[in-house]
Amino acid sequence: MIEARALTLAAGPRRLLDDVTLALRPGEVLAVIGPNGAGKSTLLRALSGELRPRDGEVAMLGRALRDWPPAAMARCRAVVSQQAGLAFPMRVAEVVALGRLPWAGTAEAARDREAVSAAMAMAGVAPLATQAYATLSGGERQRVQVARALAQLDGAARPAALLLDEPTASLDVRHAAALLAVLRRLAGEGLAVLVVLHDLNEAAFVADRVAVMQAARCVALGPPRQVLRPDFLEQVYGLGFHDRDGALVPAFG
């Protein structure tokens, strides 16, 4: 679906990505983990087309991202960033409806209202539909942005991709669990899902494969049971971990 080939990206002398190669497949959840500054968000932004690599290439459906018209790309790839500000006062339903803009002028535009309603229900924000976006908590705003992305992909031909950057960071446990369940469901329906996470247990639950970023490189890529090992994670994070009944617990103190 989306492939990174020998991806290198730099800011001055600092490498933000260093020879990263991986592929996001239809029907899977690929979780990206790693320490702060490891390159997780940069990788997502490069895979989405927001950042252009210095070397290497990103391709979607076998076609280089640079050759995709923006509207066509937006009809098969949606992104949820860590933060999304709005310059104008808008209500929640109006923010979610922004996801339908790529479909303007197409036959799918007739389904805009239905798509927005379905996306708000799936993200758990339907009760907030008439509230002002600016009055919401950080977690509520994040869920609204997820709904916007879901509305954007409503009607998209498969394969299509959803890329999310730390979507659970500001969510309480209940809403985080609900979102991860939605991502698993979408992957089961054929969507390609890439999600950047800090919580290793969330990654173990939701992911078919886990990519570990460290110092701008992808140092591991594979099923959670192979990657999320306490001995390996200690090397990556510089912190010990215990496996307690299948849950990874940091060795505090």
C-alpha positions as CSV (number, residue, x, y, z in Angstrom):
1,M,0.0,0.0,0.0
2,I,2.6,2.5,1.2
3,E,6.3,1.8,0.9
4,A,9.4,3.6,2.2
5,R,12.5,2.7,0.3
6,A,15.9,3.7,1.8
7,L,14.3,6.8,3.2
8,T,16.7,9.5,4.5
9,L,15.6,12.9,5.7
10,A,17.8,15.6,7.3
11,A,17.6,19.0,8.9
12,G,21.1,20.6,8.5
13,P,23.7,18.1,9.8
14,R,21.1,16.1,11.8
15,R,19.5,13.1,10.3
16,L,15.8,12.8,11.1
17,L,15.4,9.5,9.2
18,D,18.4,7.3,8.2
19,D,17.9,4.7,5.5
20,V,14.5,3.5,6.6
21,T,12.8,0.8,4.5
22,L,9.4,-0.6,5.4
23,A,6.0,-1.2,3.9
24,L,2.4,-0.6,5.3
25,R,0.2,-3.4,4.0
26,P,-3.6,-3.5,3.4
27,G,-5.5,-5.2,6.2
28,E,-2.9,-4.7,8.9
29,V,-2.2,-2.3,11.8
30,L,1.5,-1.3,11.9
31,A,2.4,0.3,15.2
32,V,5.5,2.6,15.3
33,I,7.2,2.9,18.7
34,G,10.5,4.3,20.1
35,P,11.9,7.0,22.4
36,N,11.3,10.7,22.0
37,G,13.2,12.1,19.1
38,A,13.7,8.7,17.4
39,G,11.9,9.7,14.2
40,K,8.4,8.3,14.6
41,S,6.5,11.4,13.7
42,T,8.9,12.3,11.0
43,L,8.4,8.8,9.4
44,L,4.7,9.3,9.5
45,R,4.9,12.7,7.9
46,A,7.2,11.3,5.2
47,L,4.8,8.4,4.5
48,S,1.9,10.8,4.3
49,G,3.7,13.0,1.7
50,E,4.0,16.0,4.1
51,L,7.8,15.8,4.1
52,R,10.0,15.0,1.1
53,P,13.0,12.8,1.7
54,R,16.5,13.9,0.9
55,D,17.2,10.4,-0.4
56,G,15.0,7.4,-1.1
57,E,11.4,7.3,-2.1
58,V,7.9,6.8,-0.7
59,A,5.4,5.1,-3.0
60,M,1.7,4.5,-2.6
61,L,0.0,1.7,-4.6
62,G,3.3,1.4,-6.6
63,R,3.3,5.1,-7.6
64,A,5.7,7.7,-6.1
65,L,3.9,10.1,-3.8
66,R,5.3,13.1,-5.8
67,D,3.3,11.9,-8.8
68,W,0.0,11.8,-7.0
69,P,-2.5,14.7,-7.4
70,P,-3.3,16.0,-3.9
71,A,-7.1,15.3,-4.2
72,A,-6.6,11.8,-5.5
73,M,-4.2,11.1,-2.7
74,A,-6.6,12.4,-0.1
75,R,-9.3,10.1,-1.4
76,C,-7.3,7.0,-0.4
77,R,-5.1,8.3,2.5
78,A,-6.1,10.1,5.6
79,V,-3.9,11.5,8.4
80,V,-4.5,12.3,12.1
81,S,-1.7,14.5,13.4
82,Q,-0.8,15.1,17.0
83,Q,-2.2,18.5,17.1
84,A,-4.7,20.2,14.7
85,G,-5.5,23.8,15.3
86,L,-8.4,25.7,13.6
87,A,-8.2,29.3,12.5
88,F,-12.0,29.8,12.5
89,P,-14.7,28.9,15.1
90,M,-16.4,25.7,14.0
91,R,-18.7,23.2,15.5
92,V,-17.7,19.6,15.8
93,A,-19.9,18.3,12.9
94,E,-18.4,21.0,10.7
95,V,-14.9,19.9,11.6
96,V,-15.7,16.3,10.8
97,A,-17.3,17.4,7.5
98,L,-13.9,18.9,6.4
99,G,-12.9,15.3,5.8
100,R,-15.3,15.2,2.9
101,L,-13.7,18.0,0.9
102,P,-11.6,15.6,-1.3
103,W,-14.9,14.1,-2.5
104,A,-16.4,17.4,-3.8
105,G,-17.6,17.0,-7.4
106,T,-17.6,13.2,-7.3
107,A,-20.5,10.8,-7.0
108,E,-19.5,10.0,-3.4
109,A,-20.3,13.6,-2.4
110,A,-24.0,12.6,-2.2
111,R,-23.1,10.5,0.9
112,D,-21.4,13.4,2.8
113,R,-24.0,13.7,5.5
114,E,-24.2,9.9,6.0
115,A,-20.4,9.7,6.1
116,V,-20.1,12.4,8.7
117,S,-22.7,10.8,10.9
118,A,-21.2,7.4,10.7
119,A,-17.7,8.7,11.4
120,M,-18.9,10.7,14.5
121,A,-20.6,7.6,15.8
122,M,-17.5,5.4,15.2
123,A,-15.3,7.9,17.0
124,G,-17.7,8.4,19.9
125,V,-18.2,12.1,19.3
126,A,-21.8,12.1,18.0
127,P,-23.1,13.7,21.2
128,L,-20.7,16.6,20.7
129,A,-21.9,17.4,17.1
130,T,-23.2,20.9,17.9
131,Q,-20.6,21.9,20.4
132,A,-17.9,24.5,19.5
133,Y,-14.6,22.7,18.7
134,A,-12.7,25.3,20.7
135,T,-14.5,24.4,23.9
136,L,-13.5,20.8,23.8
137,S,-10.9,19.1,25.9
138,G,-7.7,17.8,24.3
139,G,-9.0,14.3,24.3
140,E,-12.3,15.3,22.7
141,R,-10.5,17.2,20.0
142,Q,-8.4,14.2,19.2
143,R,-11.4,12.0,18.8
144,V,-13.0,14.7,16.5
145,Q,-9.9,14.6,14.3
146,V,-10.1,10.8,14.2
147,A,-13.8,11.2,13.1
148,R,-12.7,13.7,10.4
149,A,-10.2,11.1,9.0
150,L,-12.8,8.4,9.1
151,A,-15.2,10.6,7.2
152,Q,-12.5,11.3,4.6
153,L,-12.0,7.6,3.9
154,D,-15.7,6.7,3.8
155,G,-16.3,5.5,0.3
156,A,-12.6,5.1,-0.5
157,A,-11.8,2.1,-2.7
158,R,-9.6,-0.5,-1.0
159,P,-6.8,-0.5,-0.4
160,A,-6.7,2.8,1.5
161,A,-4.6,4.0,4.4
162,L,-5.1,5.7,7.7
163,L,-2.0,7.2,9.4
164,L,-2.3,8.4,13.1
165,D,0.3,10.1,15.2
166,E,-0.1,9.3,18.9
167,P,-3.9,9.3,18.7
168,T,-4.3,7.9,22.3
169,A,-1.9,10.4,24.0
170,S,-4.6,12.6,25.4
171,L,-7.4,9.9,25.7
172,D,-8.5,8.3,28.9
173,V,-8.3,4.5,29.2
174,R,-11.9,3.9,28.0
175,H,-11.6,6.1,24.9
176,A,-8.1,4.8,24.1
177,A,-9.4,1.2,24.2
178,A,-12.4,2.1,22.1
179,L,-10.2,3.8,19.5
180,L,-7.8,0.8,19.3
181,A,-10.7,-1.5,18.8
182,V,-11.9,0.7,15.9
183,L,-8.4,0.5,14.3
184,R,-8.5,-3.3,14.6
185,R,-11.9,-3.4,13.0
186,L,-10.9,-1.1,10.1
187,A,-7.8,-3.3,9.4
188,G,-10.1,-6.3,9.4
189,E,-12.1,-4.5,6.7
190,G,-9.0,-4.2,4.6
191,L,-7.7,-0.7,5.6
192,A,-4.0,-0.2,6.0
193,V,-3.4,1.4,9.4
194,L,-0.2,3.0,10.7
195,V,-0.3,4.3,14.3
196,V,2.5,6.0,16.3
197,L,2.2,4.9,20.0
198,H,4.1,5.4,23.2
199,D,2.3,2.8,25.2
200,L,3.9,-0.5,24.5
201,N,0.9,-2.5,25.8
202,E,-1.4,-0.6,23.4
203,A,1.0,-1.6,20.6
204,A,1.0,-5.2,21.7
205,F,-2.8,-5.2,21.6
206,V,-3.5,-3.4,18.4
207,A,-0.6,-4.2,16.1
208,D,-0.1,-7.0,13.6
209,R,3.5,-5.7,13.3
210,V,5.6,-3.3,15.3
211,A,8.3,-1.0,13.9
212,V,10.8,0.2,16.5
213,M,12.5,3.6,15.7
214,Q,15.8,4.5,17.5
215,A,18.1,7.3,16.5
216,A,16.4,7.9,13.2
217,R,16.6,4.3,12.1
218,C,14.2,1.4,12.1
219,V,16.0,-1.1,14.3
220,A,13.3,-3.8,14.4
221,L,10.1,-4.7,12.5
222,G,8.0,-7.7,13.1
223,P,5.1,-9.3,15.1
224,P,4.6,-7.9,18.6
225,R,5.8,-11.2,20.3
226,Q,9.1,-11.1,18.4
227,V,9.7,-7.3,18.9
228,L,8.3,-6.4,22.3
229,R,10.8,-8.4,24.4
230,P,12.0,-6.9,27.7
231,D,15.7,-7.5,26.8
232,F,15.5,-5.7,23.5
233,L,13.3,-2.9,24.8
234,E,15.9,-2.2,27.5
235,Q,18.5,-1.6,24.8
236,V,16.1,0.8,23.0
237,Y,14.8,2.8,25.9
238,G,17.7,2.5,28.4
239,L,15.2,1.2,30.9
240,G,14.5,-2.3,32.2
241,F,11.1,-4.0,31.6
242,H,9.2,-6.8,33.3
243,D,6.7,-9.1,31.7
244,R,3.9,-9.5,34.2
245,D,1.2,-11.8,33.0
246,G,1.7,-10.6,29.4
247,A,1.9,-6.9,30.2
248,L,5.1,-4.9,29.9
249,V,5.9,-3.0,33.0
250,P,8.8,-0.5,33.2
251,A,11.3,-1.1,36.0
252,F,10.7,2.1,38.0
253,G,13.2,3.0,40.7
